[in-house]
Amino acid sequence: MRIVIAEDDPLLREGLALLLRAESLDVVATADHPADFLTAVDAHAPDVAIVDVRMPPTHTDEGIVAAVEARRRRPDLAVLVLSAHVEQAFATELLSGGAARLGYLLKERVGRVAHFLDALHRVAGGGTAIDPDVVAQLLRRDTALERLSPRELDVLSLMAEGLGNTAIAESLSVTEGAVHKHIRNIFAKLDLAPTDRADRRVAAVLRYLENTPAPRPDAASTPFLDSPARY
């Protein structure tokens, strides 16, 4: 198994290399910068890349960006991503390209050598190794939406389609006063207090869209932000 390590912490980088070589694995290159990592991937054609999420120069998402690019260049490359914390957005970005030959572990798991090596061999063999804490974050839903009644969910769904209060009332065959009442209840149950810095209607719709797997079959094509209605 040929391995490239991309990690800007020299202690962890060299520690990983020593550990893997002690297991008779072939660490063909190490890098402390995303550009050097991609150069190593091109030059050595590794089987597996171990990549830190946060790398220079900004220490934000450079590691994830480099991992995605490495997989684009070499679709058969297995990638094991390491992160100090659960990075839900970054995990989602990486997983969007498919989960085969992909691992995402918290760095604290590296100290559990058997666990780490098992994850490494699993992704190298074409499988997936996702940290349980990452899975929990990816599967977490907004439980506040469960507080809404079926009619309140109907109202919120129509809000997400871009309908104003009058159109929602006509669609549900209720009065505008009833729609206003439902919207007030939605704001209260989603803990959306009045503020000058946020539009509660937009905030409620975003919460709904982020936790709804698919749009309603009759969803309007107009984006909800185009709706002139404000409450």
ZIVENJO-V150195 format. One record per residue. OMEGA is omega as a letter, one per 40 degrees, with the letter a starting at -180 (999 if undefined). Layout:
BEGIN
omega
OMEGA
OMEGA
END
This chain:
BEGIN
omega
a
a
i
i
i
a
a
i
a
a
i
a
a
i
i
a
i
i
a
i
i
i
i
i
a
i
a
i
i
a
i
a
a
a
i
i
a
i
i
i
i
a
a
i
a
i
a
i
i
a
i
i
a
a
i
e
a
a
i
a
a
a
i
i
a
i
i
i
i
i
i
a
a
a
a
a
i
a
i
a
i
a
i
a
i
i
a
a
a
i
i
i
a
a
a
i
a
a
a
i
a
i
i
a
i
a
a
i
a
i
i
a
a
i
a
a
i
i
i
a
a
a
i
i
i
a
a
i
a
a
i
i
i
i
a
i
a
a
a
i
i
a
i
i
i
i
a
i
i
a
i
i
i
i
a
i
i
i
a
i
i
a
i
a
a
i
i
i
i
a
a
a
i
i
i
i
i
i
i
a
i
a
i
i
i
i
a
a
i
i
i
a
i
i
i
a
a
i
a
i
i
a
i
i
i
i
a
a
a
a
i
a
a
i
i
a
a
a
i
a
a
i
a
a
i
a
a
a
i
a
999
END
